[in-house]
Amino acid sequence: MGIGGKIISNGLNHYIRSITDGVEFSSGILFAKILAENDDSGRHGVLIPKASYGFFPDLPTPDPEENARVPFSAVEVTAKKPVPLSWIYYHRYPERRVTRLDGRLNNRDHGRRLVVFSRVTLTSGKIAYFVECALEHEDPRFSTLVTMLFPEGVSTDPGSYVSIPLDAPGFAIDEDLNELLSHFDQVSSMGWVDSLRTGDTGIGYTFETLIGIKENNDQRADFRGIEIKCKLRKERLSPSGKINLFQHGPRWSLPGPNRERLKVIGAPNEKGILSCHSQVSTTPNNRDLWVNPAQAEEVLHLFKSVDSIGYWRYQSLAKRLMEKHSRAVFIKAERRSSGERVQYSYKDLLYCERPDISRFLSLVDARRIVFEFLMHLNENGRVRNRGYPWRLVDERDLEQLFALQLQLRQGSN
């Protein structure tokens, strides 16, 4: 079925308006999942993919070795009444799940099981959640919801999911994405393939080599404007390392030139050279530098102690984010080894668009995205500035930046 942008937009908006009973809202996003075998309504809950953590309420995990839970309320669409839900972090795996859902989701005898969450930003600024469940062979709405939420080409197998903003244009697989999917299908059909490189980078290097991408230092996207990120289905607990998102310096409130600014933000290093090689987050660092979003002003402030010394407008950050990360696919693989021999089997492909500034700011607030100064005086007394990078602390969080997420391939276990 070909679904145009206007049809999808009208369909999603009509759905949201029907479940909100005419309450005025400014924006919304839907998350839908066709449940896998290990999903249920209560004891274990519905497993939420890491890419969609930002859809749900903040879930602080101050101690990653302890479980954490945040209760939240959602309006049950059929009954039109609030129900208490739980958003839980399980440290053992680790993973996050939503529990206390409709008990009918435990019935595996009625075909596929679907759960749809809607998050709506009301004109007052308040966030409201709605939830609807449907069984394939019991609820007539199941087919309607799947047709509306899972565009052509998107997997509807158990475990598949989508995250779609209300204002998203209609999705269609274009020529570039179609070719990449063909390459993925070919590699996936090969089953277990030998890693072409030792170490953690072997998973991505092997896939890209098999589809004909040569390694280089080009900062542009990997395949015709589409970034490719490969990782294991079961991630390790240790961070994967920082990556640069984009370069974007502040609008300074401090008078220039940079040498004068460096006197304020920097300090002599071990060689006595005035420098500022400093990571800046929402917690003041050893130079008392920190950032703080001001939602009402739509500005991210840079502080030195209590004084604002610069800022970034949300709009300019969003523009840079879109320029550098407009489209991406996240490929998951399984790994096995025998002695020194390592093999990968490429299973899943998640397609993402629309990097979202609100998700970016949430990761800044959680200190998962940081800003860095890379400045020092050289021997001529001039400032050497190696850029103003915004960096993601753990590359595995990159998928969380995107509002539109579509599971295009879902391999078997």
N, C-alpha and C positions, 0 to 999 in steps of 0.2 A: 504494500500500500504506500503510495506517495503522500506524505503529509507536509503541506506547506506551512510556512511560518505563521501566517494569519490564522490558519485552522488550529494549530497547536496553541497559539497564544489565547485565542478565544475559548478553546476547550478548557485550558487550565484556569483561566480567569472565571469562566462560568462555574467550574467545579468549586473553586475557592469561595465564590459569592454564594453558592448554594449551601455550603457547610458553615459559613459565617453568619448566615441570616441577615445579610445586608449591612453588617458592621463595616465602617469605613476603614480601609487599610491602604498603606503606601507601597508595600512590596510584599512578596511572598516567595517561598521556595518549597518544593515537594521532594521528599525522599521516599522511594518505594523499593521494597525488596520481595522477591519470590523466595520464600523460606527454604533453607537447606535442611537436611535431615537432622542436624544438631541444633536447630532452632526450635524453641517452644515458647509458650506464653508466660511461664512463671519461673520454675526452678532454675533453669539455665538462662532463659530469655532469648531475645533475638540478637544475634551477633551483628555488630555495626562495623563496617569496614573503616579502617583508619582514615581514608580519604574524606569520610563524612562525619568525623568527630565534631567539626565546627558547626554542624547543623543543630546539634543538641546543646543543652545548657553547659556552662563551664563545669568541669569536673576536676577540681584540684587533686593532685596526687602528691602530697608533700613527702610521703615515704613510699617509694615504688615497691617496697617489699610488703606493703599492707594493702588490703582491699580498701576501696573508697566507694561511697554511694552519695548520690544527689537525688532527692525526690523532686519530681515536677508534675504538674497537672496538665492534662490534655482533655479536650472535649471529644467524647466518643461520638462519631458522626451519626450513626444510626439512632442511638438513644438520645442524642443532643444534650448530654449532661457531662460534667467534669468527672474524670476518673484519675485516681492517683497512680502515677507510674514511677519507676525507679531507673536511674541511669547509673550503671555500676561498672567499676574497674576491678577486674580480677587479676591480682598480681601474679598468680601462678603461671599464667599462660604466655604473656599478659594479653588481655583483650578487654573490650568494653561491650556491654550488652544492655538492652532495655528489657525490663521485666514488668510483671503485673499487667500483662495485656489480656485481651479476650481469650478465655479458656478454649474457645473453639479452634484456636490455632494448634492445639495439641492433637486434633483429629486428622490423622494422616490417611484416612480412608476415602477422602473426598477430593482427590487430585491435588493439584498445586495449591499452596497457601500463600496469600498475599497480604502484606501490611503496608499501609500508606500513611506516612506522617506528613503533615503540613505545618510549616512555621510561617506565621503571618506577622508582619510588623504593622501594628495599628497606627492610625494618624496621631495618636497620643504618644507614640514612641514605644509603647508596651509591646512585648512579644507574646503571642498566643500560639499554642500548639493544638493541633487536631489529629485524631488518629482514626483509621478505618481498617477493618480486617475483612477479607473475603476468601471463600473456599471455591475452588474451580467448579466442582460438580454440585454445589449447594446454593451459591449466590449468583443470580443473574448479573450482578454488578461486576463480577470478576472479569468477564470478557471486556466490558466497557472500560474498566479501569486500566487493564493491560493494554488495550488498543490506544488509549489516550496517553499513557505514561511511557510505554516502551515503543519508540519509533521503529520503523523498518530497519533491519540490520542489527538491532540490539538483542542480545541474548535474553530469552525468557525461560531458561533452564533454572532449576533450583539453585539458589545462591546468587543469582544475578540481581543487580540493583541499578537504580538510576537516581540522580539528583538533578532536578531541573528548576531553574528560576522561572517565575511567572512570565518575565519579559524575554525569555530566551526565544530566539528565532527558530523556525522549524529546522530540525536536524536532517541532513541528508549526507550520505557517504559520497564525498567528491572523488575525483580521479586520483589525487595524491593519497588520500586515506585508503581508498580501495586497493591501490597498489601495495601499500604497506601491509594491509590485511592479508593480501595474497602471499606476500613474503612470509608473514607470521604463520599462516596456515601451512606453508611448505615446510618451514622449520619445525613447527609443532608436530607435523606428521612424521618427522624423522625419529621421533621418540628420544631416546637418550643419545646425546652427542658429547664427544670429548671436549673438555674445556681447552681453548686455544691459548690460554694464559694462566699461570699460577696466580694465586691470591684472590682477593675480593673482587678485583676489577674483571676477572675472567667471565663473569656472568653476562655483563654488558658487551665486553669486547667480542666474545664468541658469537652472540646474536648478531651484532652489527657486521662482523666479518662475514657471516653466513649469508647476509642479505646484500653484501657488496658495498658496505660503507667502509671507506678507508679511514684509519685513525689520523687525526690532524689536530692542530691547536685552534682551529676556527671556532669562534664563540657563537656562531649562528646555530640554529636548530639543526638536528641531525639528519632529517629526511624531509626535504622539500618544505621546510618551515615547521615541521612537526618534531618536537623533542622526543627522544626515546630514553626511558629510564627502566632499567631491569633490576629486579631484586628477587630474593627468595620468598616463597609463599610463607614460610615460617621464619620471621625475622629474628635476628639475635638481639639480645638486650643492649649490647654495647652500641654507642652511637656510630654512625657510618662516616661522620666527618662533615665539616662545613662546606657549603658551596656558595658561590656568589650569585645573588639574584639579579642585581643591577647596580650601576653606579649613579648616585644622585646626592650631591652636596646640599647643605642647608642654605637658606637665605639668611645671611648673617645679620644679626643686630649689632654685633661688634664692629667698630670701624676697622677698615683695612689699612695697609695691605695684609697679606697672610702672615708676614713676619710679626706684626703687632698682635694678630690673633693667636699665633703660636705662643707668644709670651703669656697669654691668659690661660690657654688650655694645656700647654706643655710643661715640661720640666727637663733639666739636664739628665741625660742617661749616664751609664757607667763610665763613658768616655768624656763626659762633660759637655756633650753636644745637646743643644736644645731640641727636643723632639716630643712628638705625641703619637705614639703607636698604641692606640687605646681602643678597647672594645666598649661600646656604650649600649646600655640596656635601660630598662625602667628602674633599675636599682643603681644608686650612685656608685661609681667606681672609685679607684684610688686617686683620681684627679677630680673627684666630686662632679663628674659629668654624668648626665642621665637624660632620658627622654620621657615625655609624658603626653599621651594623646588628649586633646581637648575636643570632645565630641561636638559640643555646641558650636565651636568655631571652625570645625573641620580642619584643624591644624595640629600637627605633631610638633611639640616644642622641644628644643634642645636647651638644657639647663646646665649652668655652672653654679653649683650650690642652689641658691634660691632664685638666681637671676636667669631670665631667658636670654640666651645669647644667639639664638637662631631658630629657624622653624622650617617645616615642610608642609605645604598644602596637601590635603588628601588627594585632590584632583591631580596634582603633578606626580605624586607617588603612584597613583592608579595608572596614569599614562605610561610611566616607565615600566611598571609591572606588565602591562599589556604588550608593550613593545618587545620585551625580552621573553615573555612566556605566554604567547597567545594560544598555542595548541600543544598538547603533549599526550603521549601514550605511556602507560605504566604497565610493564610486562612482568608477570610473576612466573617463576620457574621452581621446579623441585631439584634437589641436589643429591647425588649419591657419590660415594668414593670407595675405592678399593686400593689400599696402600697409598701411593702418590697419585693415582689416577682419579681425576674428578670429572664427573659428567653432569650435564644439565638437561632437563626436559621442560620445555617452555609451554606453559599451560593457559594462562589467563591474560587478557588484554583489556585494560580500562582506558577509555578515551576521555580526555578532559579539554574543556574550553573555559573561557571567561574567568581569568584570575580575578579574585574579588578583594577589594580594598578592605572590607570589614573583616575578612578572614586574615588578611595580612596584618591588620592592627591587632587582632586577637592573638596572633602568634608573637607580635612585638610585646604585647602586654604580658604574655606568658614567658618572655625571654627566650623564645624559640627562634626569633629573628632579631639580629643585633646590627648596629651600625658601627663602622670602624673608621678611626682616623689613622692615616699612614703618612705622617708629615715629620720632617726634620730639617734643620739647617745644614746646608752643605759647606764645603770649605770656602766657598766664595761669599758666605753669609746670606745666601739666598735660600728660600724655602723649596725643598724637594717634596712634592706632593704626589704620591702614587695612587691617588684616587680617593673616592668616597664610597666604598662598597657597603651595600646592605647585604647581609649574609644570613643564610639559613643554617642554624646550628647543627641540624641533623638532616642530611639529604632525604631521608625517608619521610620527612614531613612535607615534601614539596607538593604531593598530590592534594594536601589539605587546602591549598590556596585556591583551588578551582571550584566555581559554583556549579558548572555543568559537568556531570560525571555520568558516563554511559558504559556499561559493561558490554563490550562487543564480542568478547570471546570468554567462555567459561569452561575450562577443561575439567575432566573427571579427576577424581582423587586416585 
